[in-house]
Amino acid sequence: MTDKSDSGSSINEGADAQLARAFEGHTNISPGGDAARSQSALQRVRSGFSFFNEKLSAQRKSLVIKTLLIYALMGACILGIFSIYWGSAYQRTSRFKNLRMLVVIEDDQTIDGTDPYIGDYLRQTLQTPEARELGNWLIQNNTAFQELALKNGHDIYAEVQRQVHHQRYWALIYVKPNATINLKNAIINGDTLYNVSYDSVVSFYETGRDMSAMILYVIPNLQTVGIMFGQQQANIMELILANVNTSEVFSSMDSVKVATSSLEFTYVDARPVTDEVLIAPLQVGLIYMIIVTFFGFNFFAEIHKGMIQAGVKKWHLVSYRVAASVSSFFFISLFFSLVTLAFQVDFTVAFGKSGFLVYWMTTFITMCAVGSMNEMVGMLCVMTYPPLLGFWLLFWVISNIAATFSPIALCPDFYRYTYAMPIHAAYEINKVIFFDTYKGAIGRNFGILVAWACIAITGMALVFFPFKNTLRKRAIAERRALEEQILASRAKDEEDRIRFD
């Protein structure tokens, strides 16, 4: 055991001495300065340079410049894009005068010495500064409006409803014929079947036209005007009963009941929102629609890349690219529509049993429009500056929905562009499907969607070739850079080997 141990120690010592002589001979490192410098260099290699090392001054300068440029770009995008959304709500309440309100007063004749006090007081109420700040109250000339009603084959009440349904006005205030004298007779006769509110003033509107606008602005403004008018009830009753023996009339409790009934507006909602689930497909769902089509750009990227590398003919490749996108939108729109169907939303309101098919096709065309734009701009961003993709998505969502879910009439004039946007067109069509709102604009809105789809798909096809060429050039450049890096690494290894030998 001792001999073996001594033998092993002798071998190790001989090896160490040989390695030391070899190192000394080939590196010429003196025990003093050269060895210390080599050890110092080795330590620097192992630990890296300080961030403030003078050799990194160029990198630091480049870092600062690039960082500032990125901050400037991000700041410009945030200020520009988010301002579109914030601006749609700016001073919105100051534009109530843009809300056209139809007012038809048929209580406009003096009968048996009784003036039309209900009609007159409503007219006075609507002409006050407080009421005029709440809307543009367009009081109609009865003769002209009667002619319009006859022209369309309606009586006045049917015609005012038609005007609101055709979205020429946001709402209606209608004073029924001879409302004042009818109320007077009901009080005298103690007619408890007479509905003081409904038989006097009716306010008519359709919430389905624009849920947010009606709930937040139109209905509250109508109610405010109704309260202002109701505050005049005491004056109206005093004038109505001025020439009546009130002691005799009010000896009947029925007469007292009629006289003390509230003279207020009766509100009629012709297109109420009866299913809260509809908020999802009509508002937030349209935002998700844009985002889902953007996901398709990433999901199919590898598949499309494989087809590009397969060497398919030029025009066949374009045809494949367009067909692949359209077919993906077709199936994605089906899944999207089935979500709404799964929650038992009524699709039969406007188009009967075909309602779901109309909704699906609307969603499909909308996805073709917004999704093809996403793919076209996505390719442009990949070719130029990929980080812009996220800001493009923000811009595309915000520019579409900023004024779509709020009344354009209450937004600054800049937002009139929304009438031509694909999401607004889809929103209007969906309201027809779910609420049976006015169908007169459905052809125009489908035309807008088809136009956007055609423009976006054509643009996507045109951008595809530059995109393909850019990717090919990048792949070649990356391969060359990798080859040069490998050659440089091999040369360095060979140099080190020669120096060591």
Secondary structure as GFF3:
##gff-version 3
##sequence-region A 1 501
A	DSSP	alpha_helix	2	27	.	.	.	ID=ss1
A	DSSP	alpha_helix	33	47	.	.	.	ID=ss2
A	DSSP	three_ten_helix	54	56	.	.	.	ID=ss3
A	DSSP	alpha_helix	57	88	.	.	.	ID=ss4
A	DSSP	three_ten_helix	92	98	.	.	.	ID=ss5
A	DSSP	beta_strand	100	105	.	.	.	ID=ss6
A	DSSP	alpha_helix	117	126	.	.	.	ID=ss7
A	DSSP	alpha_helix	129	132	.	.	.	ID=ss8
A	DSSP	beta_strand	136	139	.	.	.	ID=ss9
A	DSSP	alpha_helix	142	151	.	.	.	ID=ss10
A	DSSP	alpha_helix	156	165	.	.	.	ID=ss11
A	DSSP	beta_strand	171	175	.	.	.	ID=ss12
A	DSSP	alpha_helix	179	189	.	.	.	ID=ss13
A	DSSP	beta_strand	201	205	.	.	.	ID=ss14
A	DSSP	three_ten_helix	207	209	.	.	.	ID=ss15
A	DSSP	alpha_helix	211	213	.	.	.	ID=ss16
A	DSSP	pi_helix	214	218	.	.	.	ID=ss17
A	DSSP	alpha_helix	219	230	.	.	.	ID=ss18
A	DSSP	alpha_helix	233	240	.	.	.	ID=ss19
A	DSSP	alpha_helix	246	249	.	.	.	ID=ss20
A	DSSP	alpha_helix	253	259	.	.	.	ID=ss21
A	DSSP	beta_strand	266	269	.	.	.	ID=ss22
A	DSSP	three_ten_helix	276	278	.	.	.	ID=ss23
A	DSSP	alpha_helix	279	279	.	.	.	ID=ss24
A	DSSP	pi_helix	280	284	.	.	.	ID=ss25
A	DSSP	alpha_helix	285	299	.	.	.	ID=ss26
A	DSSP	alpha_helix	301	309	.	.	.	ID=ss27
A	DSSP	alpha_helix	314	342	.	.	.	ID=ss28
A	DSSP	alpha_helix	348	351	.	.	.	ID=ss29
A	DSSP	three_ten_helix	352	354	.	.	.	ID=ss30
A	DSSP	alpha_helix	355	384	.	.	.	ID=ss31
A	DSSP	alpha_helix	388	401	.	.	.	ID=ss32
A	DSSP	three_ten_helix	408	410	.	.	.	ID=ss33
A	DSSP	three_ten_helix	413	420	.	.	.	ID=ss34
A	DSSP	alpha_helix	422	435	.	.	.	ID=ss35
A	DSSP	alpha_helix	442	500	.	.	.	ID=ss36
###
